[in-house]
């Protein structure tokens, strides 16, 4: 039990010691900083994405969803107008 307490007390000291090898998350200091965007040229065909078709597909999907939503609203509004008309007729018949 005393060994476990000693190991728990020494853990923060061991964790604070610098590691001899660089961390995976550290950036290499030897590479110069790049000031502007430089496109990658000469990628293999399997690494390239067809951007135009993906953008057009996304726009088409959004328009289809929007048109379906507007159509749904139009149908619900028509049903509501029919119900209101029927309610007006029934209330007028009671009077």
N, C-alpha and C positions, 0 to 999 in steps of 0.2 A: 504494500500500500504506500509506503514511504517512497518507493521508486517511482510510482505513478504520479505522486504529488511533485516530486523533483522534475520529472519529465514535463509535466504540465507547466511548471514554473519556468523551465528553461526554453520552452517552445517559442515565446515571443523573442527571446534573444537570438535563437537560431534563425527565425524568420527574418530578422532585420539585417542579417549579414549579407553583404552583396554577393551575388552569384558570379563565378568566374566567367561563364559564357554569356553572351548577349541574349536578351529575351527575344522571343519570337515577335513580340509586339513593338520592339524598338526599330526605328527606321535606320537604315545604314547611313552613316555620316559621310561616306566617300562619294555618293552619287550627287551630282550638282542639281540644284533646284531648277525646275523647268518653269519658265515664265509664261508660256502660252500653250494652247492646245495644239498638239501634233497628231494628226490622224495616223492610224496604223495602216500600213499598206502591205499587201502581199500575204494576207491571211489565207489559210487553206479554206476551201469551199465549205466544209462542214462547220467552220467557226464563224461564218458570216450569217447575219440575220437579214431576211428580206424586209427592210423597214417599211417600204411603201405599202406592201400588201398588209402588214400588220396594222398600220395606221388606218388604212381604208377599211379593214375589217372592224376595227374599234369604232370608227365613225358610223359604219353601217349598223353595228349592234346598238349603239346609242340611239340612232334614229328609229330603228325598229321598236325598241323599248318605249321611246317617247310616243310614237304613233299608236302603239297598243294602249298606252296609258290614256291618251286623248280619246281614243275610241271607247275605252271603258267608261270614262267620264261622260261621254256623249250618250251612251246607252243608259247609264244610271240617271242622268238628268232627264232623258225622255221618259223613263219609268216613273220618276218623281212627278213630272208634269202630268202624266196620265192619272196617277193617284190623286193629285190635287184636283184635277178636273172632275174625276169621279166623286170626290168628297164634296166639291161645290154642288154637283148635281144632287147628291143625297141630302145635303143640308137645305138646299132650295126646295126639295120635295117635302121635307118635314114642316117647313113654314107654311 
